[in-house]
Amino acid sequence: MSLNENYAIKYNPYRWYTYLFVFILLFQTYVPSFKLNILLQVFVFLGLLIHQGWKIPKSLILSNQFLLLIFFVGFIGSILHLPNPKDILKDVFHFIKPIIGISLGYLIFRKIKEELLIYKWIIKAGVVLSVAHIFTLIFFTDYDSVHTLRGLTKDGFFEIFAFGILIFFNNWHPNTALFSKQKKYFFMLLLITSMILYFSRTMMVGFGILLLTQFGYTKWQKKNRNYLFFIVGLIGLFYAFLYSIKIDRNQPGLEAFLYKVKIAPAELFETKINRENHAELWDHWRGYEAKRAISLMNQHPSSYVFGVGYGKLVNLKFFAPLTNDDKGLKYISELHNGFMYIFYKTGLIGLFLYFIFLFQFYWYVNKPHLSLVDIFISTIGLFYFFSTLTITGIFNGKDNIIILLGALLFLKNQKN
């Protein structure tokens, strides 16, 4: 199949699939209810299966094999600890979401088929998300702080990958134009503007990972390991600078953002926290969650192997203001640190399977005869290594990169 078969783009009979793809992304981004999102995605998944004769490609099953194994391991802990059935159902949906996400991306673009059309619609979807984000900030957001600007959408990871495909596509396909120059530059402007206005630390890291992977610095080679040490040194100097100056956590704007960057390492790992000191508690919330989860696992030694299972809640020992009501939550199911979350629910078995799942995608960058698809699959693998540490990775209720991964895995299997 040639990228120059433009007639397929104009007359492709499955164009409505692309509209469905964009709708799912918008719904995922702007509808805060996890229940509504997972119900929509399960409904669409079943609809696609019916429309395609209930045939699930073997390559799709293989793409999901480690996630399926993790999913089934979670039931072992549930059988051992017998939690509330209602709480089990909530966890089941959280662990099935990435499986559904990969399947949606795979099945939707399996109908579209044309590689050029797939790239174009990934970019267009990113542009639609950026326009929606900018529109939301202009008309529905106050400008009193960075926290307010981030309040509605949090992060825009999909836009990073859409931007990456837009600017790097011609490096891999120099004789093919996705868009006219004017349209390309206009899309770049929209995407860059939107990405900056997220003020997201995780997005900054994600964009850095994209650049490093694109230019070959994430390959497992001796020279790249030297570059890695150099980058780690620069980060160390940057943090030395941050710790040498006083930054007020209550100040708005750039200072608030730098304070968040400064406390990021301690936020993850610090567990000796005074719960009565609210400022200290919120600055190290991820560490506090992990501490409470480990204390529960210590009561059940088998949980270190199989996890506590679906439905087992973490007792915070106080009512945390994590909801809009006045009472707050004393028991939570999901943790921000995704590695701790997977370990808590599925034990060492699940955590080991998850590392294999991510590593297989990272390793694409080390394969011979690299393609654009390999680069972006590897980038997503590395990105999930990082985002799992901070925002639960693929198990984040708002994650939409998993759908993009499904689309890229279809392209890769089609090429094979």
C-alpha positions in Angstrom: 0.0 0.0 0.0 1.5 3.3 -1.0 1.2 6.5 0.9 0.4 8.3 -2.3 -2.9 6.5 -3.0 -4.8 9.8 -2.2 -8.0 8.6 -3.9 -8.5 6.4 -0.9 -8.6 9.4 1.3 -11.3 11.2 -0.6 -13.5 8.2 -1.2 -12.8 6.0 1.9 -16.2 4.6 2.8 -15.4 4.4 6.5 -14.8 8.1 7.2 -17.5 8.0 10.0 -15.0 5.8 12.0 -12.7 8.8 12.2 -15.5 11.0 13.5 -16.2 8.3 16.1 -12.5 8.4 17.1 -12.6 12.2 17.6 -15.8 12.0 19.6 -14.4 9.4 22.0 -11.3 11.6 22.6 -13.4 14.7 23.2 -15.8 12.8 25.5 -12.9 11.3 27.4 -11.3 14.8 27.9 -14.3 16.9 28.8 -16.7 14.5 30.5 -15.3 14.0 34.0 -17.4 10.9 34.9 -15.3 7.7 34.6 -18.5 5.6 34.6 -19.9 7.4 31.5 -16.6 7.2 29.7 -16.0 3.5 30.3 -19.7 2.7 29.4 -19.3 4.6 26.2 -16.1 2.9 25.3 -17.4 -0.6 26.1 -20.6 0.2 24.1 -18.5 1.3 21.1 -16.2 -1.7 21.4 -19.2 -4.1 21.4 -20.7 -2.2 18.4 -17.4 -2.6 16.5 -17.3 -6.3 17.2 -20.9 -6.7 16.0 -20.2 -4.7 12.9 -17.1 -6.7 12.2 -18.8 -10.1 12.7 -17.5 -10.7 16.3 -14.1 -11.4 14.9 -11.2 -10.3 17.1 -7.8 -10.3 15.2 -5.2 -12.6 16.7 -2.7 -9.7 16.6 -5.0 -7.6 18.8 -5.2 -10.4 21.4 -1.4 -10.6 21.4 -1.1 -6.9 21.8 -3.3 -7.1 24.9 -1.9 -10.4 26.3 0.0 -8.9 29.3 -2.9 -6.6 30.2 -5.3 -9.6 30.1 -3.0 -11.6 32.4 -2.8 -8.6 34.8 -6.6 -8.3 34.7 -7.1 -12.0 35.7 -4.4 -11.9 38.4 -6.5 -9.2 40.2 -9.3 -11.7 40.8 -6.9 -14.0 42.8 -6.6 -11.4 45.5 -10.3 -10.8 45.5 -11.0 -14.5 46.0 -8.5 -14.5 48.9 -9.8 -11.4 50.7 -13.5 -11.3 49.7 -14.1 -7.5 49.5 -17.4 -5.7 48.8 -18.8 -6.8 45.4 -19.6 -3.1 44.6 -16.0 -2.1 45.1 -14.8 -5.0 43.0 -16.8 -3.8 40.0 -15.3 -0.4 40.1 -11.7 -1.8 40.1 -12.6 -4.3 37.3 -13.6 -1.4 35.1 -10.4 0.5 35.9 -8.3 -2.5 34.9 -10.3 -3.3 31.8 -10.2 0.3 30.5 -6.7 0.0 28.8 -7.7 -3.3 27.2 -10.8 -1.6 25.7 -8.7 1.5 24.8 -6.1 -0.5 22.7 -9.0 -2.5 21.1 -10.9 0.6 20.1 -7.9 2.2 18.4 -7.0 -1.0 16.7 -10.5 -1.8 15.4 -11.4 1.7 14.4 -8.3 2.2 12.3 -8.4 -1.4 11.0 -11.5 -0.3 9.0 -9.9 2.9 7.8 -6.7 0.9 6.8 -4.9 3.7 4.8 -1.7 4.7 6.6 -1.7 8.3 5.3 -5.4 8.7 6.3 -4.6 7.3 9.8 -1.8 9.8 10.4 -3.9 12.7 9.1 -6.8 11.9 11.5 -4.5 11.5 14.5 -3.2 15.0 13.7 -6.7 16.4 13.1 -7.9 14.8 16.4 -5.1 16.6 18.2 -6.0 19.9 16.5 -9.7 19.5 17.5 -8.6 18.9 21.1 -6.3 21.9 21.1 -9.1 24.2 19.7 -11.5 22.8 22.3 -8.9 23.5 25.0 -8.2 27.1 23.9 -11.9 27.7 23.5 -12.5 26.4 27.0 -9.8 28.6 28.5 -11.1 31.7 26.8 -14.8 31.3 27.6 -15.1 29.1 30.7 -12.0 29.7 32.9 -11.0 32.5 35.3 -7.3 33.5 35.0 -6.5 33.9 38.7 -3.9 31.1 38.9 -2.2 28.2 37.0 -4.3 25.8 39.1 -7.5 27.4 37.6 -6.2 27.1 34.1 -5.5 23.4 34.6 -8.8 22.8 36.4 -10.9 21.6 33.5 -8.7 19.3 31.4 -5.5 18.7 33.5 -3.3 17.4 30.6 -3.3 17.1 26.9 -0.9 14.2 26.1 -2.6 13.3 22.9 -1.7 16.7 21.5 2.0 16.0 22.1 1.9 12.9 19.8 -0.3 14.7 17.2 2.3 17.5 17.1 5.1 15.0 16.9 3.6 13.2 13.9 2.9 16.6 12.2 6.5 17.8 12.5 8.4 14.6 12.0 6.3 12.8 9.4 8.4 14.2 6.5 11.6 12.9 8.1 10.4 9.4 7.3 8.3 10.1 4.2 10.0 13.0 2.5 8.0 12.7 -0.8 4.6 12.7 0.8 2.8 15.8 2.2 0.1 15.3 4.8 -1.1 18.9 4.5 -0.3 22.1 2.7 2.4 24.3 4.3 -0.1 26.9 5.4 -2.3 24.3 7.0 0.7 22.6 8.6 2.0 25.8 10.2 -1.5 26.7 11.4 -2.0 23.3 13.0 1.5 23.7 14.6 0.5 27.1 16.1 -2.7 25.7 17.6 -1.1 22.7 19.1 1.9 24.6 20.6 -0.4 27.2 22.1 -2.6 24.6 23.6 0.3 22.5 25.0 1.9 25.6 26.7 -1.4 26.5 28.3 -1.7 23.2 30.1 1.2 24.2 32.4 1.8 20.5 32.9 5.0 19.0 34.3 4.1 15.6 33.0 3.5 17.0 29.5 7.0 18.7 29.6 8.6 15.3 30.3 6.4 13.6 27.7 7.5 16.1 25.0 11.2 15.6 26.1 10.8 11.9 25.7 9.3 12.3 22.2 12.3 14.4 21.1 14.9 12.1 22.6 13.3 9.1 21.0 12.9 10.8 17.6 16.6 11.7 17.5 17.7 8.3 18.6 18.9 9.1 22.1 16.8 6.4 23.8 18.3 3.5 21.9 20.2 1.0 24.1 23.7 2.0 23.0 26.8 3.0 24.9 26.9 6.6 23.6 23.2 7.1 24.6 23.9 5.9 28.1 26.6 8.6 28.3 24.0 11.2 27.2 21.6 9.8 29.8 24.2 10.5 32.6 24.6 14.0 31.1 20.9 14.7 31.2 20.6 13.3 34.8 23.4 15.7 35.7 21.6 18.7 34.2 18.4 17.7 36.1 20.5 17.5 39.3 21.9 21.0 38.7 18.4 22.3 38.0 17.1 20.9 41.3 20.1 22.1 43.2 19.2 25.6 41.9 15.5 25.2 42.9 16.5 24.1 46.4 18.9 27.0 46.8 16.1 29.6 46.3 13.0 30.2 48.3 9.8 29.5 46.4 6.4 30.3 48.0 3.8 27.5 47.5 1.0 30.0 47.8 2.1 32.3 45.0 0.3 32.2 41.7 1.8 31.8 38.2 5.3 30.6 37.4 6.3 30.5 41.1 3.5 28.0 41.8 4.6 25.9 38.9 8.2 25.9 40.0 7.2 24.9 43.5 5.3 21.9 42.0 8.4 20.9 40.1 10.6 21.3 43.2 8.5 19.0 45.4 7.9 16.4 42.7 10.5 13.8 43.9 9.7 14.1 47.6 5.9 14.0 46.7 6.4 10.5 45.4 8.6 8.9 48.0 8.3 10.7 51.3 6.3 8.7 53.7 7.2 10.3 57.1 4.4 12.8 57.0 2.5 14.7 59.7 -1.1 14.2 58.8 -2.2 17.2 60.8 0.1 19.5 58.8 -2.1 20.0 55.7 0.5 21.7 53.6 3.0 18.9 54.2 0.3 16.2 53.6 -0.8 17.6 50.2 2.8 18.2 49.1 3.5 14.5 49.8 0.1 13.0 49.1 1.4 10.2 46.8 3.8 9.0 49.4 1.1 9.0 52.1 -1.2 6.9 49.9 1.6 4.4 49.3 2.3 4.2 53.1 -1.3 3.4 53.9 -1.5 0.8 51.1 1.7 -1.0 52.3 0.4 -1.0 55.9 -2.7 -3.0 54.7 -0.6 -5.4 52.6 1.5 -6.1 55.7 -1.6 -7.6 57.3 -1.9 -10.1 54.5 1.5 -11.5 53.4 0.1 -13.3 50.3 -0.8 -9.9 48.9 2.8 -9.3 48.1 2.5 -12.1 45.5 -1.1 -11.8 44.3 -2.1 -8.3 45.5 -5.1 -7.5 47.7 -7.3 -7.9 44.6 -10.1 -5.9 43.2 -12.4 -4.1 45.7 -9.9 -3.8 48.6 -9.8 -0.2 49.7 -7.0 1.9 51.3 -7.9 3.3 54.7 -6.6 6.9 54.8 -7.4 7.2 58.6 -9.1 10.5 58.1 -11.7 12.0 55.7 -9.6 13.6 52.9 -11.2 16.4 50.9 -10.9 14.5 47.6 -14.6 15.0 46.5 -16.9 18.0 46.1 -19.0 17.1 49.2 -18.1 18.4 52.7 -17.5 15.0 54.2 -14.6 13.8 52.0 -13.2 10.2 51.5 -11.7 8.0 54.2 -11.4 4.9 51.9 -10.0 5.1 48.4 -9.4 2.5 45.7 -7.1 4.1 43.2 -3.6 5.4 44.0 -1.7 8.2 42.1 1.5 6.2 41.9 0.6 3.6 39.3 3.3 1.1 40.1 2.2 1.1 43.7 -1.4 0.8 42.5 -0.7 -2.2 40.4 1.4 -3.8 43.2 -1.3 -3.2 45.7 -4.0 -4.7 43.5 -2.1 -7.5 41.7 1.1 -8.0 43.7 4.6 -8.8 42.3 3.1 -10.9 39.5 1.0 -8.1 38.1 3.8 -5.6 38.5 6.3 -7.9 36.7 3.8 -8.4 33.8 3.3 -4.6 33.6 7.0 -4.0 33.3 7.1 -6.5 30.4 4.1 -4.8 28.8 5.9 -1.4 28.8 9.3 -2.8 27.9 8.1 -4.5 24.8 6.9 -1.2 23.4 10.0 0.7 24.4 12.2 -1.9 22.6 10.6 -1.0 19.3 13.2 1.8 19.0 16.0 -0.8 19.0 14.6 -2.8 16.1 16.3 -2.8 12.7 14.6 -0.9 9.8 13.0 1.7 12.0 9.8 3.4 10.9 7.7 6.3 12.2 5.4 3.8 13.8 8.2 2.2 15.8 9.4 5.6 17.1 6.0 6.6 18.4 5.2 3.2 19.9 8.5 3.3 21.7 7.8 6.9 22.9 4.5 5.8 24.3 6.2 2.9 26.1 8.7 5.3 27.7 6.0 7.9 28.5 4.0 5.3 30.4 7.0 4.3 32.4 7.1 7.9 33.7 3.4 8.7 33.9 2.7 5.5 35.8 4.9 6.9 38.5 2.9 10.2 38.8 -0.6 9.8 37.4 -1.3 6.0 37.3 -0.2 5.6 33.6 -2.6 3.5 31.5 -4.9 3.0 34.5 -5.6 6.8 34.7 -9.3 7.3 34.2 -8.6 10.3 31.8 -5.9 8.6 29.8 -6.5 8.7 26.0 -3.1 7.8 24.7 -4.0 4.1 25.0 -6.4 4.5 22.1 -3.6 6.1 20.0 -1.4 3.1 21.0 -4.0 0.8 19.6 -4.1 2.6 16.3 -0.3 2.5 16.0 -0.2 -1.2 16.9 -2.7 -1.8 14.0 -0.3 0.1 11.6 2.6 -1.9 12.8 0.9 -5.3 12.4 -0.4 -4.3 9.0 3.2 -3.5 7.9 4.4 -6.8 9.2 
